[in-house]
Amino acid sequence: MSAPHNIPQVPKAPKVTEREARRVAEAAREQDWRKPSFAKELFLGRFRLDLIHPHPLPPPDDIRRGEEFLARLRAFCETHIDSARIEREARIPDEVISGLKELGALGMKIETKYGGLGLTQVYYNKALALVGSASPAIGALLSAHQSIGVPQPLKIFGTQEQKDVYLPRLATTDISAFLLTEPDVGSDPARLATTAVPDGPDYLLDGVKLWTTNGVVADLLVVMARVPASEGHPGGITAFVVEADAPGVTVEHRNAFMGLRGIENGVTRFHQVRVPGACRIGPEGAGLKIALTTLNTGRLSLPAMCVGVGKWSLKIAREWSAVREQWGRPVARHEAVGSKISFIAATTFALEAIVDLSSQMADEDRNDIRIEAALAKLYGSEMGWLIADELVQIRGGRGFETAESLAARGERAVPAEQMLRDMRINRIFEGSTEIMHLLIAREAVDAHLKVAGDIIDPDKPLSAKAKAGANAAGFYARWLPKLVAGPGQLPRTYAEFHPAGHRDLSGHLRYVERCSRKLARSTFYAMSRWQGRMETKQGFLGRIVDIGAELFAMSAACVRAEHLRGAEEHGREAYQLADAFCEQARIRVEELFTRLWSNTDDLDRRVVDGVLSGTYTWLEEGVIDPSGEGPWIADATPGPAVQENQHRPVR
């Protein structure tokens, strides 16, 4: 196919300044808050417990359908999924994928009118936790397909015609993948190099996408590409549905990783791929907004699978530490090990509380949960990794030994080391911890930027700065006095969380309320001190977000415990776990508050300057670098494929 004539030429790799990159990211985020947000209020010093308590509940019919599917899924996992085989062969057997299709697992979140199961977010996440515990690779496959793949953006932004065409396929037979990342483009989409050039009613797609989860086996792809501006085309980053077997689509490589060895992740090249205009999702230039909106709830799938890991880790820790003896006692009875078991149990309880609460709020759609979902992803991935690491430590040498080796010498094949490897990617998937810190921090200070942003924006004229100054003065005159005192200082506040015969959780909620106000004061002080330089203080912003995450987790844990008590479902034990978690979280919060102002951030920056300038190269002497030859970043020049197509759809 020859290239079209008289069309705009797009640079292979757009060069953008830091300010331009921020502008692109800012344009993609949701600008308004049309619904209340518990987490947003928390960062502003307003502890709105009424937004999450009493704990929202799904309708009985949703519970029935969800539980029925979980029962079928559990039976399938127990009889058809061989996790050891997937780890050994680094591939999910085709018959397992086919069985999941027959079970309806591809359509868990797709409406029944399109052939899906129509599960709620709550039960979708429970299903992912269950199947992810059987095989994290399968959990990743189903999550990438439904949480960020084609179904979710179509559900929110697709036309009725697109839904009618694609959703029945996606619910029953077709696997989807989400393609955004490129070899030289990660969390900075302003530099996106893949292009979709208009050609009559169609677009011609050219570029290379990296780390395409499900890309090797996918039937349908949602691809982000840059449309050049031209007459009749506003251009910008745009989303497209692309048939994976279309001419010019080539899976050039199946990637291999330290964990998730069964994941079907690859490098996909597009060369003059003709995409009908009817396959564009939303208008031109809306691609990033579509991606970010999709992730608002899509991010909940990852912490859901972290909950599954926590539950499994608790089971193994309990069983192992009760039979393994040291110095005449089970290791669980030694405080050094017991504290780790307590951490696993309490944190798993809190993680489940966060995921269930956020998921139910997503189902009800009464609240804006963009910050809650991001916090759940951030907190779940970080704490889930610590849980897996502590399990390996509890198991000792056996934790480091592979399940296959354990079985070969006659012991129970516990894949603790595999779980640790599989969990590591969660701190990078769907937004690394560092990016999540910045994303959440931006949302957390949104109210401040709305009233005072023009003051610190160097591009704004003096007239705009003066107007912003007047608006800011009025806002802070009303807001700051409310941060001085609150219900957290009244001894009997939240008394319903101290029922007779149970642990006292009301004190923890009062602590959250006080810390919420302290967090808001700290943020305001930092903005006053650093103003326009605030965005460079990533260490400070990360700690602000981590404090908010802990406070959100404490709130969710207490609300869940009270819900379980009211439902007469292990209420006493839930109160104990919530109390333990909150006590542990308080220690972390106090340390984070201290580190807001007492840290090594400035010194670290000077050391980094020295490292990059070569000042410390002498410290690198005395070792051998086992790395191979080659460029740091692979060449992604658009053009025809030169490698064999690794695409293998499962039929």
N, C-alpha and C positions, 0 to 999 in steps of 0.2 A: 504494500500500500504506500503510495507516495505521500509525502508531507503536503498539506494544503498550502496554498499560496495566499499572500496578502493578509496574513494574520500576525498579531503581535508576537515578537520573540521574547521569551522569558529567560532571564539569567539562570544558569544551571544551579547556582547556590546563592540566593539573595544575600547581600551584605546589609546588615541592619545595625544601627547603633543600639546601645543599651536603652535609651529613651524610646526609640521606635519599638523595640521588643516589648517594653512595658506597655506601650500604647496598644499594641495588638492584643496582649493578654487582658488588658483592662476592658477593651471593647467586647471581648468574648464573655466576660462574667455577667451574671444577672445584676442589673443595676439597682433594682428596687426590692423592697421587702414588703410584699403584699400580705404576708401571713406572719403570725408571731413565731419567734424562734427562741426556745429555751436557752440554747447555747449563746446566741447573740446577746440576749439579756444578761446572761451570766458574765460575759466579758465586760459589759457596761456597768457592772456592779448592782444589777437588779436580779435577785434570786427569785424567779417566777416558778415556784414549786407547783402552783396551780396548773401549769402547762403540762406537767407529767404525772401529777398525782390527783386523784386515784389513777392507778396504772390503766391505760387504755387496753381494751380487750377486743379480740376479733369476734364477729358474729358466730353463733353456734353452727350454722351451715358451713362456714369457712373452716371451722375447726374439724367438723366431721369429714369433709372432703380432704383436708390436709392430712389428718391422721390416717385415713384409708390409704392415701398414696404413700405415706411414710412406711406403713406396714408392708406394702408391696415392694417398695424400694429396699427395705431392710432384707426381705427374703431374697431379693435378687443379689444384693451385695454379698450375702452370706453364702450363696450357692454358685454364683457365676464370676465373682471378682477374685482373682488370685493376685494379691498385691506383690508377693514375692516374684511371681512370673513377670509382671510388668516392670519391676525394678531390674530383674535379670536380663530381660530382652530389650529394655528401654523402648517399649512400645505397648500400647493398649491393643489387645487382640481385636480384630475386626468383629468377631462374633460378640464381644462384650459391647462394642459400640452399637451393633445391630440390635442387641437385646435392650439397650437403653432406649433406642428409638421406639421399639415395640412397646416398651413400658410407658412411653409418653414423656420421658425425661427431657427431651429436647424442647417440649412445649410447656414446661411447668408454669411460666409466667405469661404465656400467650392465651388470649381469651378462648373460651370454648367454642365460640361461633367460627373460629378459624381452625378448629381442630386441636387446640391446646387444652391444658388442664385447668387453666385459670386460677392457679394457686395465688394466695396472698404473698406479700413480701415476707411475712413471718414464716410461713411454711416453706416457701422457696429456700429461705436461709436455713431452716431446720434440715431440709433435704440435702443441701450442700454440705452442712456439717456432718451428716450421716455418711454420704457417699465419699466425702473427702477423707473421713477417717478410714474408710476401706482402701482408698487409693487417692492420694493428693493429686495425682496426675489426672484422674477422671474428674475430680472436683474442679480442677483448672479448666478442663475441656468444657464442662457444662457451664461454668461461670463465664468463661470468655464468650461462649456462644450466646448466652441470654442476658448477661449483665451489661456487656459493652459491645456485643456483636450486633448484627443487623436488627433483631427483633425490637430492642429497646428504643433506638432512635426512630424506627418506623412507627412504633406505638405513640411516640410523643409528637413527631414532626412529619410523619409520612402522610401522603394523600390517601384517600380511600381506595383509589385504584392500586396504589402500591401495596397497601395492606391486603387487599383481596388477592393480589398476585403472589406475594412473597410469604405472608404469614402462614398459610396452610402448608407450604413446603417446609418452612422453618420449624413448625410444630411437630412434624412427623418424620421427615427424611433428610433435610438439608442442614448441614453444619455451617455455622458462620464464623467469621473472624473480623477483628477490628484492626485497621492498618493506619497508623499515624506516624510512629517513630521511623526515622531514617538513619543511615549510618553516621551522619554528622548532625542530626537533629534529634534532641531528646525532649526536654521540658521547655524548650524555647521554640515554639512553633512558628514564630515570625520568620525563621530561616527555612521554612519548608521548601524543598526543591522539586518535589513531584508536581507536575503540571497537568492541567486538563484544559487543552486549547480548544475553543469552540470551532466546529467545522459544520456549518449548516445547523441542522437541528441536534447534532450530536456533539460529543467532546472526544478529543484524542488524548489518551492518558499516557504519560511517560514519566518514569522514575523508578526508584528502588526503595522498598520498605524493609525495615529490619525488625527482628523479634516479633514476627507475626504469629502470635499464639493461635493455634488451630489452622494456620495458613496452609500447612502441608496437606491436611485432609478436608479443607473447607470446600463447600459448594458455592457459597455466596460470601462476598466481602463487602464491608463498608470501608471505603477508602477516602482519606482526606487528601485533597490536591489543591494546588493554587491555580485559579483561573485568572489569566491576564485580563486586565481591564481593556475594553474596546467598545466600539459603538454598539449599544444594545446589551452590553455585558458589564455590570458594575465590578465584576471580578472579586478576588479575595479567596481565602481558604474555604473550600466547599466540600460537602459530603456527597458521595456517590455509592449506589449499590452496584457491584460489579460481579458478573458471573465468573467464577474461578477458572472455568475451562474456556473462557473467551480467547480467541486468537491474540497472541501477544502477551499473555499472562504466563509467567514461568516461575516456578518455585526453584530457585537456584541452589538452595542448600537447606538441609535440615539441621538445625542447631542442636548442640549437646551441652548440658549444664551439669553443675555439681549436684543438683537435686532435681526433682520432678523429671526423672529420666524418661518417663513415658510421654512427656508433653510433646505435642506436634507443633513445634515452633520453627519457623524458617525465615529465609530471605526471599522476598517476592519481587520480581522485576516486571515492569509494565513497559511495553514498547508499542507505541502507536495502537493502543487498545481502544477500539471504538465503543464508546458508552453512550447509549441513547439519552437524550435530554430528559426523557420520562424517568430515568433512573437516578436523577439528582434528588437528594433529600433536602427539602427546604430551598430557600433562595441562595443565589451565589453570595459568598462571603459569610454565610452563617455556619460554616463547618465547625469552627472552634466552639461556638456557643452550643451547638448540638452536642459536641463531644463532652463539654463540661456539664451540661444539663443531664445527659445520659448518666454521667458518673455520680450525680447527686445521690441516686439510690443504688446505682451499680456498684459503688464502693462497698456497700454493706455485705456483699458476698464474700469478700476476703476475710473480714473479721468473723463472719459466721463460721468459716472453716477453721479459723484460729480457736474458736470455741470448741470445735470438735477435737482439735489437738489437745486442748486443755483437759477435756473430759477423759480422753484416752490416757494422757500423762498421769492424771490423778489415779486412774484404775491401776496402771502399772506400778506407780510409786507405792500405792497402798499394798498391793499384793507382794511386791518384792521386799519392801522394807519390813514387812511383818515376818518373813521367813529368813531373811539374811541376818545373821547374828554377828556381833563384834563385842568382845569383852563381856560375854555372858548375857547380853541383851540384844533384842532386835534393834537394827540400826535406827528405826523410827523413834525409839525411845532415847536416842542420843540427841541432845538439843541441836547440834550442828546440822543434823539431817532433818530433824523434826521441823525446824524453822523453814526449810525448803518445802517440805510437804504442806505446811500451813500456807505458804505463799502460793503454791500451785492451786490448792483448794479454794482459797479466798479470791484469788485473781480470776480463776475460771468462773466462779459465781458472778463476779463483777462483769466479766466480758460477756457472759450470756445475758446479764441484765441490760447492758448497753445495746447489744444487738437486738434483743427482743423489743426493747422500748423504742429504739430508732425505727425498727421495721414496722411496728404497729403504727407509729406516727406517720410513716410513709404511706401505709395502707389507708389511714383515715384522711390524709391529705388536708388536715386542718392547720398544720404547722409547716413552716419552711425548715427543712431539715438539712440544708446544704452544709451547715457547720457540724451538726450532729453526725452526719454520715462521714464527713472528713475526719472528725475526731475518733469515730469508731474505727476507721481504717488505720489511722495513725496509732492509736492506743492498742488496738488488737494486734497489729503486726509487731510492735515493740514488745508488748507483754507476752504475746504468744511465743516469740523467739526466746525470751527469758525462761518461760515455762519449759520449753523443749531443752534448753541448755541445762536447767536445774535437774531435769529428769536424767540426762546423761550423767551428770555429776552424782546423783543418787545411785545410779547403777554402777558407777565406778568403771573399772576396766571393761565390764560387760556392756556398758553404755557406748564405749568406743568401738566395740567389736561388732561386726556385721551380723545380721540375723542368720544369714546363710552359714557363717562360721560357727555361730552358737549352736545351730541345729546339727551341724556336722560332728560336733563333739558331744552331742547328747543333751544339750540344754534347750530351754524354751527359746524359740526364735523371736526375740523382741527387737523390732527395728528402730531402736531409739536413735542410733546415729543417722539412719536414713531420715527420720522425722526432723532431726536438727538440720540436715542438709536441705530437705524440702521446704522447711519453714523460712530459711534465710532469704529467699527471694521476696517474701512478703514485705520486707522493709524497702523494696525497690519497685515492685509491681504497682501499677496504677497510681504512680506518684510516689517518689522516694520520700523517706522521712523528712529530708531536708526541704524538698519541694512542698510537702504537706504543711510543714511549719510556716512557710511563706504564704501559702494559699490561705490557710486558716487565719494567720495574722492579718492578712489583708481584709478578710471579712470581719475580723474582730474589731478593727479600727475604722470600719466603714462609716460609722456615725460621726466620728471625729473628722474624717476627710470630707464628708458631705458639708460640714459647716466651716471647716478651717483649711480645707485642702488648697484653696486658691492662695492662701497666705504664704504657703511654702512652695508653691509652684513657680519656678523662675520664669516660665513662659507667660504668666498672667500679667496684665497691665496693672498700674497702681490703682486704677478705679475699681478693678475686680478685687484687689487685695483689701481695699478699704471697705468694700461691701461685705467681703468675707469676714473681716475683723468685727464688724458690727454684728453680724449673724452669730459669730462664735461667742462674742461677749454675752449675748442673750442666752445662748444654749448653755454655756458653762455656769452662768449665774443661777440657772435653774437646776443644773445637774450636779455640780460639785457639792452643794450642801447636803444632798441626799446620800453622799458617800461617807458622811461622818458617823452616823448612827443608824441602826436598823434592828430588825427583830432578832438577829443573831446575838444580841446583847441582853435579851430578855430571857431569864432562866426557864420559863415555862412554855416558850414558843415551840411549836411542832410536838406538842405533848402526845398526840396520837401515835407517835413513833416510840413511845415508852409504855406499852401495855403491860399489865400486871403479869409477872412471871417470865418476862422476856428481857433480853439485853436492851440497854437504853441507846436507841439510835437518834434520839432527838438532839443530843449534844453534837453529833456529827453533822447534822443538818444546820445547826446554828453555826458551827465552824465553817461550813461551806458558805453560808450567807456572809459571814464576816470576811472570809477570804475573797469572796466575789467583789466586795467593796474595796478591799485592799488591792486586788488585782487591777481594778479600774483606776484607782488612784496612782498606782505604779505606772500604768500605761500613759495616763495623762502627764505625769511628771516627766516621763521619758520623751514624750512628744514636745513638751515645753523646752526640754533641755537640748534635744538634738534636731528638732524641726525637720527640715528637708533631708537631713542625714539619717533619719530614723530607719529608712529602708535598708541602709547598709549595716545596721546593727542586728545581723541575723542571729547571733548568739543570744542576745536579749530577747528578740522576738520568739525564738524557739522556746526559751524558758517560759515566757508568757503563755504560749500555747500549751506547753506541757502542764503548767499549773491548771489551766482551764480544763484540760483533758482529765486530770486527776479529780477535779471538783465535779465534773460531769459524771465520771465513773462512780464517785461516792454517792451522788444524788440518785443515780440509776440503781445502785445496789440497795440503798435504803428503801426506795419505792418498790423494788421487786420483793424485798423481804416482807414488807407490810402487805403487799398483794398476796403473797403465798400464805401469810398468817391468816388473812381474811378468808382465803379460799380453803383453809385447813389443809394445806399441802406442805408439810414439813416446815411450818412456820417457825417453830422454835429453832430448828437447825439453820434455817435461812437467816434468822436474826443473828445467830452466832457467827455465821460466815460473813455477813455484812459488817458486823462489828469488827471482826478481825481485819477485813479488807480496809475499812475506813481508818483503823489505827495504823496499819502499814502505810496507807496513802498519806496520812497526815505527816509522817516522817519525811516522805518524799517531797511533799508540798513545802514544808518548812525549809528543807535544803534548797529547793528551787528558788524560793523567795530570797534566801540569803545570797544565792549566786546571781540574782538579778544585778546586784550592785558590787558584790565581792567576787571577782572572777579574773581570769587571765586573758580575756579577749584581746586587749591591746598588746600584751606581750606576745600572744599567739600570732597576731598579725605581723609583728616585727620578725618573728622566727620564720614565718612563711616567706616574707620578703627575702630573707637570707637564703632560704632553701632554693627559691626560684632564681636568685642571682648567682647561685653556685658557691655561696660562702661556706657551705658545710659538705661539699663533695668529699672532703677527706674522711668524713664519717662513713661513707659508703665503701671505703676500701676494705679489702680482706675477704671478699665474698665472690662467688661465681654467679652470674646471672644466667639461669637456665632457660630464659625466654628465647623463642625462635626469632627468625628474621621476618621482616615485613613491616608495612606501614602501621601506624597506630590506628588509623581509620581507613577502612577499605574504600576503594574507588567506587563511587556510585554514579558514574557518568551515564546519563541516559543513552540507550541504544539497544540493539537486538541482543537477545540472550546468546551466550556462548557455551553455557553449561546445560547438561541434561536436565529435563524437567523432573523434579522430585515429587510433584503433585500426585497424590494417591487417594482419591475420594473413596469413601467406604459405602458400598452399595448393598 
